Amino acid sequence: MATNQVILYLLVILISSISLFLLPHPCQGHDQLETCNFDKIYQLGDSYSDAGNLIRESPIGSSTPFTRLPYGQTFFNNATGRCSDGLLLIDYLAMALGLPFLNPYKITDADFRHGVNFAVGGATALPVEFLTAKHISSPATNSSLSIQLDWMLAHFNSFCHEKRECVKKLKNSLFIVGEIGGNDYNYPLTQGQGIEKAKTIVPNVIQAIKDAVRRVIGYGAVRVIVPGNFPIGCFPMHLTIFQTDDSMAYDQNRCIKQLNNLARYHNNRLQEAIEALKKEFPNTIIVYGDYYNAYHWLFTNAPYLGFDEMVIRKACCGTGGDYNFDFTRICGTLEVPMCSDPNLYISFDGVHPTQHAYMLMSGWLIQDIFPKLQCTQKLVVDT
């Protein structure tokens, strides 16, 4: 592991320990890490997890702003396809588990001994055909959740030929199904179709995620994290789109209430689906990843976590308006500036968090999730 990676890993541990004093409930996460002994991670999802799949898709991916600086500037000093200035949650999680960064599936000759990142920026939980029938355009990629699962199956078939063999080889693997579904709502929201239209497809999105969890369990997964959605009403892009003079539209954090209600509605339905899956698969550990409250925690503790309270609703990389975001001049396009210190910002480009925000959220999430994975419990797996 490179020196800078070691330093960042130690920072994650330190931040997680400090986080115990700021969390709304006591958690003990890092005590559990060494008992988990995960040797692989398999990640499904969208741009919050994509480490370089989208930019390797043609023809759209190779022309996206994520192929060039300032994306990747803080950590890699070049664009890797990650939609941030540096590392993502999955990168910090891998480091905390003592594993290397996951290579994206689209690098066909990559080292996949420690897992694979199947996530694709812009991906949806629902198939593109379903969204098209609802008059919702999915402009970035066709690589929805079901297609990523097909990739996963093809990958597993490359090194195991029957279920018993796969179960044995995957017993110490961690599967992460998401975050996914945010784009299913972002597309109708940004295409002027309104919050109510987005809300109508929540049951379909939840069913798609539920089916995906069933599939990974069928592949051999015994420990699965299923993250929820972020409070999108706090994102600069959504604050710009739904900006209003009506003070009642905003909550105490000056985020859009209706949008956060949509995210909470999704998350509540997702947690209900997880509880049903636990009953269906009693020998599998399925844990909800509370991305909503991890992000909310950044907002409520921003001054104590090193953020500049004056810019926590603004994009670091962007221009224009009250939130430093303009759809016609997005981060990565010509002459769109980047802030001098992204560590002071929660949002990097109006949609995706900064590396600093991801680092802090990873500490919160590790404390919250890992005790629930019950790594000391021996599971009886049906082969």
Backbone torsions as a table, in degrees:
resi	resn	phi	psi	omega
1	MET	NA	131.1	-178.5
2	ALA	-64.4	155.9	-176.6
3	THR	-56.9	-44.1	-179.0
4	ASN	-66.1	-30.2	176.5
5	GLN	-69.5	-39.3	178.0
6	VAL	-62.0	-43.7	179.5
7	ILE	-61.0	-44.6	179.8
8	LEU	-66.6	-35.8	177.1
9	TYR	-62.8	-44.3	178.7
10	LEU	-63.6	-35.1	176.7
11	LEU	-64.3	-39.6	177.8
12	VAL	-59.5	-46.1	179.5
13	ILE	-60.7	-44.4	-178.7
14	LEU	-64.5	-46.9	-178.9
15	ILE	-62.1	-39.5	-179.4
16	SER	-63.6	-37.7	178.5
17	SER	-67.5	-43.2	177.4
18	ILE	-62.7	-35.8	-176.5
19	SER	-60.3	-24.4	-179.9
20	LEU	-57.3	-30.6	-178.1
21	PHE	-83.3	-12.3	-177.2
22	LEU	-109.9	-15.0	-179.2
23	LEU	-67.9	150.3	178.1
24	PRO	-72.8	-12.3	176.9
25	HIS	-147.6	150.1	-178.0
26	PRO	-72.3	134.4	177.8
27	CYS	-135.1	155.5	173.6
28	GLN	-132.3	105.5	-173.8
29	GLY	-106.7	-47.2	-172.1
30	HIS	-70.8	-22.3	174.2
31	ASP	-61.2	-26.4	-177.1
32	GLN	-86.8	-20.1	-171.7
33	LEU	-59.1	-45.8	-175.9
34	GLU	-69.3	-20.3	178.7
35	THR	-83.0	-15.3	-176.2
36	CYS	-75.5	-39.7	179.2
37	ASN	53.3	37.5	175.5
38	PHE	-66.4	132.2	177.7
39	ASP	-108.2	-9.7	178.6
40	LYS	-147.1	152.5	171.4
41	ILE	-128.7	135.8	175.3
42	TYR	-120.7	118.6	-172.0
43	GLN	-113.0	125.3	170.2
44	LEU	-111.4	150.4	177.5
45	GLY	157.9	-155.3	-176.4
46	ASP	-123.6	-147.8	-172.3
47	SER	-67.9	-16.2	177.2
48	TYR	-74.2	-11.5	-179.6
49	SER	-126.5	-15.0	-174.4
50	ASP	-63.4	124.9	178.9
51	ALA	-105.1	10.4	176.4
52	GLY	143.4	15.2	178.1
53	ASN	-76.4	-45.0	-176.4
54	LEU	-58.6	-43.9	-174.6
55	ILE	-69.4	-10.8	177.5
56	ARG	-99.6	2.1	174.2
57	GLU	-92.5	144.5	178.8
58	SER	-118.7	154.7	1.3
59	PRO	-91.6	-11.4	-170.8
60	ILE	-74.5	-45.0	-171.1
61	GLY	-56.4	-43.2	-176.4
62	SER	-69.4	-11.8	-179.0
63	SER	-107.1	3.5	-179.2
64	THR	-75.9	157.9	178.1
65	PRO	-62.6	-18.2	-177.0
66	PHE	-70.2	-5.8	178.9
67	THR	-86.4	-1.9	-174.8
68	ARG	-141.9	161.1	175.3
69	LEU	-60.6	149.9	14.5
70	PRO	-86.4	4.3	174.3
71	TYR	-61.5	129.1	-179.7
72	GLY	84.8	0.5	-170.6
73	GLN	-65.0	-38.5	-172.2
74	THR	-69.7	-43.6	-175.0
75	PHE	-102.6	-48.6	-172.1
76	PHE	-92.2	-19.7	-174.3
77	ASN	61.1	19.6	170.6
78	ASN	-161.8	161.3	-177.6
79	ALA	-80.2	126.4	-179.7
80	THR	-108.1	-5.8	-173.1
81	GLY	102.2	-7.1	173.8
82	ARG	-73.6	136.0	-177.6
83	CYS	-90.1	65.3	179.0
84	SER	-165.8	177.8	176.7
85	ASP	-80.4	-8.6	-179.2
86	GLY	-164.4	-122.1	-173.1
87	LEU	-80.2	158.7	179.9
88	LEU	-111.7	174.7	176.9
89	LEU	-55.5	-44.5	-177.3
90	ILE	-63.1	-32.5	177.7
91	ASP	-66.4	-44.3	179.4
92	TYR	-67.8	-36.4	177.7
93	LEU	-64.4	-44.7	178.6
94	ALA	-59.2	-45.2	179.1
95	MET	-61.9	-41.9	-179.5
96	ALA	-63.1	-28.0	178.4
97	LEU	-91.5	2.5	178.8
98	GLY	75.8	23.2	-179.1
99	LEU	-109.7	154.6	175.2
100	PRO	-71.4	165.8	175.4
101	PHE	-58.8	141.7	178.5
102	LEU	-74.0	134.9	174.6
103	ASN	-82.0	143.8	176.5
104	PRO	-69.2	145.6	-177.3
105	TYR	-57.4	-32.8	-174.7
106	LYS	-72.7	-9.0	170.2
107	ILE	-87.8	95.3	-166.9
108	THR	-67.1	-26.2	-178.7
109	ASP	-102.6	21.1	-176.8
110	ALA	-77.5	165.1	175.7
111	ASP	-83.3	111.6	-178.7
112	PHE	-109.8	21.1	-177.1
113	ARG	-64.8	-25.1	-177.4
114	HIS	-111.0	19.2	177.1
115	GLY	119.1	-179.4	-175.9
116	VAL	-142.2	141.8	173.4
117	ASN	-100.9	111.6	-179.3
118	PHE	-97.5	-4.6	-174.5
119	ALA	-63.5	146.7	-179.7
120	VAL	-132.7	127.5	177.1
121	GLY	-57.1	132.2	-179.9
122	GLY	86.3	-2.4	-176.6
123	ALA	-68.5	152.5	178.0
124	THR	-115.6	158.5	173.5
125	ALA	-72.1	-36.8	-177.7
126	LEU	-90.2	146.9	176.5
127	PRO	-59.5	148.7	-179.9
128	VAL	-57.8	-35.7	-178.9
129	GLU	-63.0	-38.7	178.1
130	PHE	-64.0	-46.1	-179.2
131	LEU	-65.1	-40.1	178.9
132	THR	-60.0	-39.5	178.5
133	ALA	-65.0	-23.3	177.1
134	LYS	-93.7	8.4	-179.5
135	HIS	64.4	34.9	176.3
136	ILE	-113.6	122.6	-179.6
137	SER	-86.8	137.8	175.3
138	SER	-114.8	87.9	-166.0
139	PRO	-79.1	-19.7	-169.4
140	ALA	-86.9	-42.6	-172.9
141	THR	-159.0	155.2	171.8
142	ASN	-96.6	0.3	-172.8
143	SER	-83.7	69.7	179.8
144	SER	-72.1	-179.7	-175.5
145	LEU	-57.4	-42.1	-178.4
146	SER	-64.9	-34.9	178.3
147	ILE	-70.6	-39.9	176.0
148	GLN	-61.5	-36.9	177.1
149	LEU	-66.8	-35.2	175.6
150	ASP	-64.3	-41.1	175.7
151	TRP	-59.9	-43.1	-179.0
152	MET	-60.9	-45.1	179.4
153	LEU	-61.9	-43.8	178.7
154	ALA	-60.3	-39.6	178.5
155	HIS	-63.9	-46.9	-179.6
156	PHE	-63.9	-37.5	179.3
157	ASN	-65.6	-16.9	179.6
158	SER	-77.3	-17.5	-179.6
159	PHE	-132.7	-1.4	171.2
160	CYS	-144.9	145.6	-168.2
161	HIS	-115.6	-3.4	175.0
162	GLU	-150.8	160.6	-173.3
163	LYS	-58.4	-42.1	-177.9
164	ARG	-58.6	-41.4	-180.0
165	GLU	-67.1	-41.8	179.0
166	CYS	-64.3	-44.9	-179.6
167	VAL	-57.6	-42.3	179.9
168	LYS	-64.7	-42.1	-176.8
169	LYS	-77.0	-20.6	-176.1
170	LEU	-105.9	3.6	-173.0
171	LYS	-63.5	-25.4	178.8
172	ASN	-106.0	26.0	-179.5
173	SER	-101.7	148.0	173.9
174	LEU	-106.9	128.5	178.5
175	PHE	-107.6	135.3	178.4
176	ILE	-124.2	113.2	-178.4
177	VAL	-101.3	84.2	-179.6
178	GLY	120.1	-176.5	11.0
179	GLU	-66.2	137.5	177.7
180	ILE	-149.4	149.7	-177.8
181	GLY	112.2	-23.1	-179.5
182	GLY	-60.0	-39.9	-179.9
183	ASN	-70.7	-27.8	175.9
184	ASP	-59.2	-30.3	178.0
185	TYR	-93.4	-36.5	-179.3
186	ASN	-60.8	-38.3	-176.4
187	TYR	-64.5	-50.6	175.9
188	PRO	-64.9	-32.1	179.6
189	LEU	-65.8	-44.5	-178.1
190	THR	-80.1	-14.2	178.0
191	GLN	-96.7	14.3	173.1
192	GLY	75.7	20.7	-176.6
193	GLN	-94.7	-5.1	169.7
194	GLY	88.1	162.1	-177.0
195	ILE	-67.3	-39.2	-178.0
196	GLU	-63.8	-37.2	177.1
197	LYS	-63.9	-43.0	178.2
198	ALA	-61.8	-39.3	-176.6
199	LYS	-65.9	-29.4	-176.3
200	THR	-65.0	-24.2	-177.8
201	ILE	-96.6	2.3	179.3
202	VAL	-54.4	-48.6	179.8
203	PRO	-57.9	-36.4	179.1
204	ASN	-68.7	-41.3	178.1
205	VAL	-62.1	-46.1	-179.5
206	ILE	-62.0	-40.7	179.0
207	GLN	-63.9	-39.3	179.2
208	ALA	-63.3	-41.2	178.7
209	ILE	-68.0	-41.7	178.9
210	LYS	-60.5	-44.2	178.0
211	ASP	-63.7	-36.2	179.0
212	ALA	-65.4	-40.6	177.4
213	VAL	-62.9	-41.8	176.2
214	ARG	-57.6	-41.9	-178.0
215	ARG	-65.9	-43.9	-178.7
216	VAL	-67.8	-32.5	174.8
217	ILE	-65.5	-39.2	175.7
218	GLY	-62.8	-30.3	178.0
219	TYR	-74.5	-21.0	-179.7
220	GLY	130.2	3.9	-179.7
221	ALA	-66.3	136.3	175.5
222	VAL	-119.3	-14.7	174.5
223	ARG	-135.5	121.6	-172.1
224	VAL	-132.3	132.0	171.3
225	ILE	-105.0	131.5	179.4
226	VAL	-121.7	96.2	-177.0
227	PRO	-73.7	149.8	172.6
228	GLY	-90.0	-174.0	-178.7
229	ASN	-89.6	156.0	176.7
230	PHE	-76.1	162.6	173.6
231	PRO	-75.6	86.4	-171.3
232	ILE	-65.0	-18.8	177.6
233	GLY	-67.4	-7.5	177.7
234	CYS	-101.5	-2.3	-177.0
235	PHE	-81.4	138.6	179.3
236	PRO	-53.8	-39.0	179.8
237	MET	-60.4	-48.4	-177.4
238	HIS	-72.6	-34.3	175.5
239	LEU	-62.9	-33.8	178.0
240	THR	-71.6	-47.1	-177.0
241	ILE	-63.4	-41.7	-173.3
242	PHE	-105.6	21.1	179.8
243	GLN	-59.0	137.0	-177.0
244	THR	-150.2	157.8	175.5
245	ASP	-84.4	-4.7	-179.8
246	ASP	-79.6	105.9	-177.0
247	SER	-63.1	-24.2	-178.9
248	MET	-72.3	-12.0	179.4
249	ALA	-77.7	-11.8	-174.9
250	TYR	-109.6	149.9	176.2
251	ASP	-92.3	-169.0	-175.5
252	GLN	-66.6	-19.5	176.8
253	ASN	-95.5	8.5	-177.7
254	ARG	60.6	37.4	172.7
255	CYS	-104.4	157.7	-177.7
256	ILE	-73.3	117.0	-175.4
257	LYS	-58.9	-49.6	-174.0
258	GLN	-61.5	-36.2	179.9
259	LEU	-70.9	-40.6	176.6
260	ASN	-68.5	-31.7	174.9
261	ASN	-64.2	-37.9	176.5
262	LEU	-62.0	-45.4	179.2
263	ALA	-63.1	-40.8	179.3
264	ARG	-67.3	-37.0	177.5
265	TYR	-60.9	-46.8	175.4
266	HIS	-57.6	-48.4	-175.7
267	ASN	-65.5	-38.0	177.9
268	ASN	-64.8	-43.4	178.3
269	ARG	-66.4	-35.6	179.3
270	LEU	-65.4	-41.8	179.5
271	GLN	-66.2	-34.4	174.6
272	GLU	-63.8	-40.6	178.6
273	ALA	-64.6	-39.0	178.7
274	ILE	-63.6	-42.1	178.6
275	GLU	-62.0	-39.2	177.6
276	ALA	-65.8	-39.8	179.0
277	LEU	-65.7	-35.8	178.2
278	LYS	-61.2	-38.7	177.7
279	LYS	-70.5	-35.9	-179.6
280	GLU	-71.5	-32.9	-177.5
281	PHE	-127.5	74.7	-174.6
282	PRO	-65.3	-17.7	180.0
283	ASN	-97.4	11.9	176.8
284	THR	-118.8	135.6	176.0
285	ILE	-90.3	117.0	-179.8
286	ILE	-121.1	121.9	-172.6
287	VAL	-122.8	134.5	175.0
288	TYR	-77.6	130.9	175.4
289	GLY	-96.7	111.8	-171.2
290	ASP	-85.9	70.0	-179.9
291	TYR	-64.0	-31.4	-178.7
292	TYR	-59.3	-53.6	-176.0
293	ASN	-75.2	-24.6	173.4
294	ALA	-63.6	-43.6	178.8
295	TYR	-70.1	-41.4	178.6
296	HIS	-61.1	-37.2	177.4
297	TRP	-59.7	-38.5	176.7
298	LEU	-59.7	-43.1	-178.8
299	PHE	-64.5	-47.4	-173.9
300	THR	-73.9	-20.2	-179.6
301	ASN	-116.3	16.2	-172.7
302	ALA	-49.5	-48.2	-177.3
303	PRO	-63.9	-30.1	-178.2
304	TYR	-83.2	-13.0	-177.3
305	LEU	-104.2	7.0	174.6
306	GLY	94.5	2.8	178.0
307	PHE	-83.8	151.7	173.6
308	ASP	-84.1	113.8	-174.8
309	GLU	-61.0	-21.6	-179.1
310	MET	-74.8	-17.0	-174.6
311	VAL	-125.2	13.1	-175.8
312	ILE	-70.5	-13.6	175.0
313	ARG	-104.4	6.5	-178.7
314	LYS	-107.8	153.3	174.5
315	ALA	-81.9	138.6	175.2
316	CYS	-67.8	-43.9	179.8
317	CYS	-109.4	109.3	-177.2
318	GLY	164.0	-176.4	-179.1
319	THR	-159.1	147.8	172.3
320	GLY	94.6	148.0	173.4
321	GLY	69.4	-175.0	-177.2
322	ASP	-74.1	-17.2	-173.9
323	TYR	-118.9	12.7	177.4
324	ASN	59.7	40.5	-178.6
325	PHE	-140.0	135.5	178.3
326	ASP	-146.1	121.4	-177.4
327	PHE	-58.8	-28.8	-177.0
328	THR	-86.7	-10.1	179.3
329	ARG	-140.3	78.2	-174.7
330	ILE	-91.7	164.7	179.4
331	CYS	-54.4	137.4	179.0
332	GLY	93.6	-8.4	176.2
333	THR	-97.3	168.9	-169.7
334	LEU	-56.2	127.9	172.7
335	GLU	64.5	19.5	172.6
336	VAL	-89.8	119.4	-171.9
337	PRO	-78.9	158.5	172.5
338	MET	-113.0	146.2	179.5
339	CYS	-64.9	161.2	-177.3
340	SER	-75.0	-26.4	-178.0
341	ASP	-140.2	93.3	-178.5
342	PRO	-64.6	-17.3	178.4
343	ASN	-65.8	-15.9	179.0
344	LEU	-86.9	-9.0	-174.0
345	TYR	-110.6	146.5	170.9
346	ILE	-84.8	-41.8	-178.4
347	SER	-98.8	133.0	177.8
348	PHE	-83.3	-54.4	-172.7
349	ASP	-122.9	13.2	-179.1
350	GLY	100.2	-16.9	-178.7
351	VAL	-126.9	-38.0	-173.8
352	HIS	-112.5	142.4	179.7
353	PRO	-68.5	161.9	172.2
354	THR	-75.5	164.5	174.6
355	GLN	-56.9	-41.8	-178.8
356	HIS	-61.6	-41.7	177.9
357	ALA	-65.0	-42.6	178.3
358	TYR	-61.7	-41.3	-179.9
359	MET	-60.1	-46.6	-178.8
360	LEU	-67.4	-41.6	177.6
361	MET	-63.6	-35.3	179.8
362	SER	-62.5	-38.5	176.8
363	GLY	-62.1	-45.1	178.4
364	TRP	-60.5	-46.7	-175.4
365	LEU	-69.4	-37.8	177.7
366	ILE	-60.9	-43.4	178.1
367	GLN	-62.3	-35.9	-174.8
368	ASP	-82.1	-39.1	-169.5
369	ILE	-87.1	-45.3	-165.5
370	PHE	-65.7	-33.9	173.7
371	PRO	-60.6	-30.7	-177.0
372	LYS	-77.1	-15.4	178.4
373	LEU	-75.8	-12.3	174.0
374	GLN	50.4	54.7	-173.5
375	CYS	-65.8	-19.8	178.8
376	THR	-83.6	-9.7	-178.0
377	GLN	-84.6	128.6	175.7
378	LYS	-81.5	128.7	-177.5
379	LEU	-103.6	140.0	175.7
380	VAL	-91.0	115.5	-174.9
381	VAL	-105.3	130.1	177.7
382	ASP	-79.8	116.4	179.3
383	THR	-106.7	NA	NA
